[in-house]
Amino acid sequence: MKPDAKAEGVLESYTLDVEGMTVEVQVTQSTSQYVPLYSIKIPGLAEGTKIILDTQIKGELVGEVNIDISEMLDARKNKYVRDAFFSKTSKVLLRHFPNLTHDNLRVLTAYLMQYTLGLGDLEPFVHDESLEEIVVNGSHQPVWVFHKKYGWCITNVVIKDEKLIQDCAAGIGRRVGRQINLLNPLMDARLSTGERVNATLFPISTSGNTITIRKFARNPWTPSLFVKRATISPEVMALLWLSIQNEMSILVSGGTGSGKTSFLNALSNLFPPNQRVISIEDTREIYLPSFLQWVPLSTRLPNPEGKGEVSMLDLMVNALRMRPDRIIVGEVRRQREAEILFEAMHTGHSVYATLHADNAEQTISRLTNPPISIPQTMLGALDLIVVQYRNRRTGIRRTFEVAEMTDAGGYNVIYRWNPRTDRIEKVQEISALADRIGLYTGMTLKEVRQDIADKSQVISYMIRNDMLDIESVGKIVAEYYRNPEQVLALASRVEGGRR
């Protein structure tokens, strides 16, 4: 599947560190291919060495290295397991190759770790932060990946045997207490590192066995990063910050892959540090600053006998008994979940959740029609709807709409993205939201506008100073809550100095 080298244009080249092993990545575009080619290469690992590792060393390791599956499932013990494996594997390798240099020893050990504790041929892709999805469509075609910058890419990696694909899927399942076989040909699993895995077996997937891996973002999105990437403007993010500060509840909606959870994660960076946050997710994707009082909860699928399930509903009911100040819900799908969510809003909790819908109108429609069927009158407890959008052709993601909710359960769109100008533009002034903020704080509309301008200035300050990670953003936000005048003075001084 590799295109003619003469017709190739290199889009990007970089290296990955895979457990100490350097992997070279090159993304190229060819006139003979309709999608980019994503190539990986492991320098210093000859084909003959691979054969020895696969046929001799791997079998020897099985007898010498005892791995407790429960320790592999525990993320807190994962590093210990890997360190122990690395030490024992190094000793086995030195018995076979006594003259190995330190660098070569690391490469060979990392390779064996990749095929014993990792995902084999798929492991290098998992370590690439530029990828969102890794897809095996069967042994008849190469692995595909979804690159954040270049979209879908075909790779130079082919898993040549259907049994190898099934073994890989079964190995993933064993580590997380799931199974996949001819009687159970479908599997959803979650790795200890956060990746979500779906697998299907032939003949359910008629072209062959499949594996789909949704990457876990190890560098979560933040408000300043969203603004820097032009997904949202500083003014609109500042409005959302003001709403969060005043304990308004927000629903983030959008289509598949539009960045709903990423945006929800960014909003979570704006929570005050003196409150308790409970997050509820099917797959762990939310990540908050380390100094916040945060309790993450995850659902659990039933075992093969159908027992032991912990549902989203179970966790939502339990969360209300944990004295939360803020509740984050990964996604609302069912009526009972939505009822508890809105009941939490009515009882004074600040709630943040995601929902599949393409605009504010569809969001209301989904909430009020089956299968969710929330009464229109209950929607007044919600304060804001933020709609995320992804253009599948270009790959860009934008905040499409921001709408305020009325007491009667209606909505007013106050900001909307204009695709012609690629800007989010004001549709109308805030009204219902300003009234709610004023009711509980005494702020006038003029003061609300000034507060939005101040927060917008702080966000711009974070961007200018490359404060884009959750810890640095979280600290600035926490400092702002403690001493807003000092942070504003700093932001103003820096901005004035630049002029």
Secondary structure, DSSP 8 states (H G I E B T S, - for coil): ----GGGEEEEEEEEEEETTEEEEEEEEEETT-SS-EEEEE-TT--HHHHHHIIIIIHHHHHHH----HHHHH-HHHHHHHHHHHHHHHHHHHHHH-TT--HHHHHHHHHHHHHHHTS-GGGHHHHT-TTEEEEEE--TTS--EEEETTTEEEEES-----HHHHHHHHHHHHHHTT---SSSS-EEEEE-TTS-EEEEE-TTTSTTS-EEEEE---SS---HHHHHHTTSS-HHHHHHHHHHHHTT--EEEEESTTS-HHHHHHHHHTTS-TTSEEEEEESS------TTSEEEEEE-B---TTS---B-HHHHHHHHTTS--SEEEES---SHHHHHHHHHHHHTT-EEEEEEE-SSHHHHHHHHHSTTT---GGGGGG--EEEEEEE-TTT--EEEEEEEEE-TTS-EEEEEEEETTTTEEEE-S---HHHHHHHHHH---HHHHHHHHHHHHHHHHHHHHTT--SHHHHHHHHHHHHH-HHHHHHHHHHHHHHH-
